[in-house]
């Protein structure tokens, strides 16, 4: 299954070349902001929400952080149990828990100011008007690297205006979720199997049809 997922991501990355590369650190891509490096691959992640957080129902993170993402092949996060994130859906106010509940999950990380994230969200929501993602996989989004001085702020208005249809949670002001999942650039995707183990991480645009195929592959029996 993992080989098939890597193949799908490789196809998506090839299709994105020339305009769909992930947003890079500020010193290599004008106007982009990268996440800070995690302090250690086995950092214990606790809730770092503070009084400065403006998210309804402060986002909480628990568990052990994944290593910072650097490569698709031989990713040291594969096989590890991901951190658990709990909080509130920005769009509905409902409680959200990002954790495998005996089903595969896919977590997409977007920044409201990132042009590649904007393109990904627009393409996916348009595609979902006439299509459905395969059932059996839970899909979540996390709004990261929020910056009130940049475009499409606040992120919940941007996502609501685009017709986003899946639970979305905001990171804390301390970037707890960014650190916990080893995010280095956006857009970013983490896939977790039904046994609650990471099977793949990917940075870059995926596209709706590739994402649907990605979901279907996650549902295939392992082994």
Backbone torsions as a table, in degrees:
resi	resn	phi	psi	omega
1	UNK	NA	-42.8	-178.0
2	UNK	-62.0	-39.5	178.7
3	UNK	-61.2	-39.9	178.4
4	UNK	-65.5	-39.6	178.4
5	UNK	-64.3	-42.3	178.5
6	UNK	-62.8	-39.2	178.3
7	UNK	-62.4	-42.9	178.3
8	UNK	-63.2	-41.0	179.5
9	UNK	-68.4	-36.1	177.4
10	UNK	-64.0	-40.4	176.9
11	UNK	-63.3	-43.9	180.0
12	UNK	-63.0	-40.9	-179.5
13	UNK	-66.9	-40.5	178.2
14	UNK	-62.8	-39.5	179.5
15	UNK	-67.8	-27.9	-176.7
16	UNK	-84.4	-14.7	-175.1
17	UNK	-57.6	138.1	-179.1
18	UNK	97.2	-4.1	178.6
19	UNK	-177.2	-7.4	-176.6
20	UNK	-116.9	17.0	178.1
21	UNK	-65.4	150.7	-180.0
22	UNK	-65.7	155.7	175.7
23	UNK	-62.4	135.8	-173.9
24	UNK	-106.0	169.2	177.6
25	UNK	-55.9	158.3	-173.5
26	UNK	-60.4	-27.4	-177.7
27	UNK	-82.5	-3.9	178.5
28	UNK	-124.5	-12.2	177.7
29	UNK	-140.8	117.9	-176.0
30	UNK	-58.7	130.0	174.9
31	UNK	82.1	-0.8	-179.4
32	UNK	-98.0	154.1	178.5
33	UNK	-127.6	128.8	179.7
34	UNK	-96.7	163.1	175.1
35	UNK	-78.4	149.3	175.2
36	UNK	-69.7	151.2	180.0
37	UNK	-66.5	145.9	175.8
38	UNK	-70.6	153.7	-176.1
39	UNK	-74.5	-31.7	179.8
40	UNK	-162.6	150.9	-176.1
41	UNK	-65.4	-26.3	-178.6
42	UNK	-110.8	25.8	178.4
43	UNK	-55.9	134.5	174.8
44	UNK	-79.1	120.2	-175.5
45	UNK	-97.1	119.5	177.1
46	UNK	-116.4	169.3	177.0
47	UNK	-64.2	121.4	179.0
48	UNK	-115.5	17.1	175.5
49	UNK	-62.1	139.4	-177.6
50	UNK	-125.4	-178.8	179.6
51	UNK	-66.4	-15.0	179.3
52	UNK	-81.1	-15.7	-179.4
53	UNK	-66.0	138.5	-179.8
54	UNK	-110.1	3.6	-179.1
55	UNK	-72.8	137.1	177.8
56	UNK	-69.5	127.4	-175.9
57	UNK	65.8	83.6	-170.0
58	UNK	-47.7	133.4	177.3
59	UNK	-64.6	135.3	179.8
60	UNK	-124.7	140.2	-179.1
61	UNK	-124.9	135.1	177.2
62	UNK	-139.6	156.8	-180.0
63	UNK	113.3	-166.3	-178.9
64	UNK	-104.7	131.7	-177.5
65	UNK	-65.2	146.1	172.6
66	UNK	-80.2	154.9	176.6
67	UNK	-62.5	155.9	175.9
68	UNK	-61.1	134.4	-177.2
69	UNK	-72.3	128.3	-179.9
70	UNK	-129.8	-26.9	-174.4
71	UNK	-154.7	148.7	179.5
72	UNK	-73.5	-47.2	178.9
73	UNK	-80.6	143.2	177.1
74	UNK	55.9	40.6	178.2
75	UNK	-70.9	121.5	-177.6
76	UNK	-67.1	-11.5	178.4
77	UNK	-77.5	-20.9	-177.0
78	UNK	-61.1	130.6	-178.8
79	UNK	93.2	-12.3	-179.8
80	UNK	-84.7	155.5	173.6
81	UNK	-80.0	124.9	-178.4
82	UNK	-76.3	160.3	173.1
83	UNK	-62.3	160.6	176.8
84	UNK	-104.2	135.1	178.7
85	UNK	-121.3	129.0	176.4
86	UNK	-127.4	148.5	-179.0
87	UNK	174.1	-145.7	-173.8
88	UNK	-125.7	137.1	175.5
89	UNK	-64.7	123.5	-179.1
90	UNK	-61.4	-28.3	-172.9
91	UNK	-93.6	-29.9	-174.4
92	UNK	-115.9	-19.4	-175.0
93	UNK	82.2	1.4	-179.9
94	UNK	-76.0	153.2	174.2
95	UNK	-69.2	139.7	-179.5
96	UNK	-130.3	138.6	174.2
97	UNK	-128.0	115.8	179.4
98	UNK	-93.1	97.2	-178.7
99	UNK	-165.7	142.8	176.8
100	UNK	-66.0	128.0	176.8
101	UNK	-112.2	51.2	-177.4
102	UNK	80.9	11.3	178.0
103	UNK	-133.1	149.8	173.9
104	UNK	-62.3	150.9	174.0
105	UNK	-132.3	150.6	173.6
106	UNK	-125.0	131.5	-179.4
107	UNK	-118.6	122.9	178.1
108	UNK	-107.5	134.9	-178.7
109	UNK	-113.1	123.2	-177.3
110	UNK	-128.8	147.0	170.3
111	UNK	-111.9	132.3	-172.9
112	UNK	-61.1	-27.1	-177.1
113	UNK	-90.3	-8.4	-173.7
114	UNK	-81.1	120.8	-177.9
115	UNK	-62.7	-31.3	179.5
116	UNK	-73.2	-34.7	173.9
117	UNK	-66.9	-41.0	178.7
118	UNK	-60.7	-43.4	179.0
119	UNK	-65.3	-41.0	-179.1
120	UNK	-63.7	-46.7	-179.6
121	UNK	-64.4	-43.1	179.5
122	UNK	-62.7	-44.8	-179.3
123	UNK	-64.8	-42.6	-176.6
124	UNK	-68.2	-46.0	-178.5
125	UNK	-66.3	-35.4	176.0
126	UNK	-66.0	-42.0	-180.0
127	UNK	-64.5	-37.8	-177.8
128	UNK	-70.7	-12.6	176.8
129	UNK	-65.5	-27.2	-178.2
130	UNK	-126.5	2.9	-178.3
131	UNK	-137.9	168.2	176.2
132	UNK	-131.2	144.9	171.6
133	UNK	-72.3	147.8	179.8
134	UNK	-55.0	138.1	178.2
135	UNK	-71.1	156.7	175.3
136	UNK	104.8	-7.9	175.8
137	UNK	-123.0	132.1	178.4
138	UNK	-89.5	133.2	-174.9
139	UNK	-117.2	126.7	179.9
140	UNK	-127.1	156.5	171.9
141	UNK	-126.4	150.9	174.2
142	UNK	-127.8	127.3	175.5
143	UNK	-86.4	119.4	-174.0
144	UNK	-123.1	163.9	173.2
145	UNK	55.4	42.1	-178.1
146	UNK	-64.1	138.8	-179.1
147	UNK	-144.0	110.7	-174.8
148	UNK	-67.6	-11.9	-179.5
149	UNK	-91.2	-1.1	-174.9
150	UNK	-116.3	172.6	-170.8
151	UNK	-63.1	158.0	176.7
152	UNK	61.0	32.5	176.5
153	UNK	-100.4	137.4	2.0
154	UNK	-79.8	154.4	-175.5
155	UNK	-61.2	-32.5	-179.3
156	UNK	-65.3	-34.0	176.8
157	UNK	-67.9	-42.8	177.5
158	UNK	-58.4	-48.9	-177.7
159	UNK	-68.2	-39.8	178.3
160	UNK	-64.1	-42.4	178.9
161	UNK	-62.9	-30.8	179.8
162	UNK	-83.3	-8.2	179.2
163	UNK	82.1	30.3	-179.9
164	UNK	-58.6	136.1	-170.8
165	UNK	-116.3	9.3	-175.2
166	UNK	-126.2	158.1	179.6
167	UNK	-56.8	137.2	178.4
168	UNK	-136.1	132.9	-178.4
169	UNK	-119.2	150.4	177.1
170	UNK	-94.6	141.8	172.2
171	UNK	-68.3	164.0	174.7
172	UNK	-78.8	165.9	177.8
173	UNK	-65.2	-21.7	177.6
174	UNK	-86.5	3.8	179.8
175	UNK	59.9	42.2	-178.6
176	UNK	-61.8	-40.3	-177.5
177	UNK	-73.1	-39.9	175.5
178	UNK	-54.2	-50.7	-179.4
179	UNK	-65.7	-39.7	-175.0
180	UNK	-64.9	-34.4	-176.7
181	UNK	-102.8	7.6	174.0
182	UNK	69.2	28.2	-177.1
183	UNK	-66.3	133.7	177.7
184	UNK	-118.0	-22.7	178.8
185	UNK	-159.9	165.2	179.8
186	UNK	-126.2	153.9	-4.9
187	UNK	-66.8	158.2	-173.0
188	UNK	-144.3	143.8	-175.2
189	UNK	-137.0	137.7	176.1
190	UNK	-127.7	128.8	178.1
191	UNK	-111.6	134.9	-177.4
192	UNK	-128.0	135.3	-177.5
193	UNK	-84.9	-179.8	-176.6
194	UNK	-67.3	-17.0	176.2
195	UNK	-89.8	8.8	177.9
196	UNK	64.4	43.3	175.3
197	UNK	-124.5	139.6	177.6
198	UNK	-65.0	130.8	176.9
199	UNK	-111.3	-20.2	-179.8
200	UNK	-169.1	144.6	168.5
201	UNK	-127.1	146.7	-174.3
202	UNK	-149.8	136.0	175.6
203	UNK	-114.0	126.5	-179.7
204	UNK	133.0	169.3	178.3
205	UNK	-69.5	139.3	178.2
206	UNK	-105.9	-50.1	-177.8
207	UNK	95.1	149.3	-172.8
208	UNK	-65.9	-43.5	-177.5
209	UNK	-68.7	-38.4	176.7
210	UNK	-66.7	-36.6	178.0
211	UNK	-65.6	-39.3	177.3
212	UNK	-62.6	-43.1	177.4
213	UNK	-65.3	-35.8	177.4
214	UNK	-61.0	-46.1	176.8
215	UNK	-59.0	-46.7	-177.4
216	UNK	-61.8	-38.4	179.4
217	UNK	-66.5	-37.3	178.2
218	UNK	-62.4	-26.7	-178.5
219	UNK	-83.8	-9.5	179.6
220	UNK	-71.2	145.1	178.5
221	UNK	-59.8	137.8	177.8
222	UNK	-76.9	160.9	178.4
223	UNK	99.1	NA	NA
